[in-house]
Every structure is written in C-alpha cells, then in structure tokens.
Amino acid sequence: MKLSVIIPVYNEVKTFDKVLAQVSSVSIRGVEKEIVVVDDFSTDGTRERLSKLKDKGVNVFFHDANMGKGSAVRTGLSHATGDVVIFQDADMEYDPDDYEKLVM
C-alpha cells in the first residue's frame, strides 16, 4: 500500500520545517509514503524554502497565483499516486503520529 500525504501551504515559513520533519518521520510497516507539497503562492519565504526540497524526496508544486486551499488540495490530488491520501495542514492541526490509525 502507498500513502500520499498532501500538504497545502500558504505563508507557512514559521511552521513548515516542523510539520515536514514530523510527516517525514512517520513510518508504518508495509506502507510506502510519498509527500506532496503544494505552495499556493506564498509571499513570506515559504516558496524559497520549498525550492530546496526538490532533491530531498519531497514532491513540491507551486501555484503561479494565490488560488485558495481548495485549489492547492486539488493540485496535490492530481499529483498523488497513493492508494490512500491524507491531507496535513502545515499548522499542525492534525498529528502525523495518528496516520497509522487512519490507514490500518
């Protein structure tokens, strides 16, 4: 089974490193994981930080204009290849440690 974690972001420079570290550290036996990040035209330095992740196994996509969270989610879905999809907001509203409960 493959899990896609979609992280829509907009001006999340202060919280993104933390959420990425937590999502990256989640390991579920027998489950492959991909991380898909969609930046919705951030203006606070988030885009520049995300540009550096392309070589680190994170799939990053950029909107050319701010189109809202729904659009970022749809962009993420169009690139996700997992059997199961989870949406993880960068504000850490959801705990990545709960993924296993959701997937299994």
N, C-alpha and C positions, 0 to 999 in steps of 0.2 A: 504494500500500500504506500501511496505517496501523499504527503500532506503539503499543501501550499498555504503559507502564511502571508497574507496580503496586508501591507502596512501603508495606508494612505497618509501622507504627511503634508502639512502646510504650516510653515513657520514653527518648526519643532526643534530648532538647533539646540535648545537647552535640555531636551528630554530624549532626543533620538539615540544618542550613544547608549544610554541606559536600556532603552527598550530593545535595541538591536542586540546588545550583549545578552539580555535575558532570553530573547527569542532564539538566538544562536545556541545558547547553552542547553536548550530543551532537547532531550534525546528520548525517543520512545522506541523500545525494542521492536524491530521488524518494520519500522516506518521510516521511509526516506523523507527528507524535508527539503523544501525549497522556500526561499524568502523572496517575495516580490514587493518592492517599494515603489510607490508612485508619488512623486512630488507634484503638488498642484500649484506650481509657480510661486514657491516661497521667495520671500524678499529679505530674510534675516540671516542668510549664510547657510541655510539648510542645503540648498542646491549644490553649493561648492563642496560641502562635506560629503554629500551623496555621490558626487562625481568621482570621489576617491575610492568608492566601494565596488566599482565595476569589476575590479580584478580580485575581489575577495569572496567570490561565490554568491554575491547578492545581486539579484536581477533588479536593476534600477531603471525607471522610466520617468520622463519629465514631460509635464504639460507645458505648452507654449503660452498659455494664459490661464488665469485662475478660473476654474470651471465648477468648483464645489466638490465636496466629499463624494457625492454620488457618482460623479464623473470619474474621480480617482479610483473608486471601487470598481466601476465598470472597466476601466483601463486595466486594473490589476487582474480582474477575471478573464479578460481577453488574452492575457499572457500566462495565466496559471495553468499548470499541467498536472496538478494533483488530483487524486481520487476524492479527497476531502479538502475543503477550503475553510480557513479560519481568517477572520478579519481582526487585526490587532491595531488598535489606535495607539499612536505614539505617546499619548498622555498616561499610559499605563492603567487605564480604567479596568482592564482585564489582566489577570495574572497568567503569564505563559506557563507556569507550573501546572495549570489546570488543563492544558491541552490533552494530556493522556486520558483524563476522564471524559473529555468530549469525543475523542477519536475511538477509544476502545469500547 
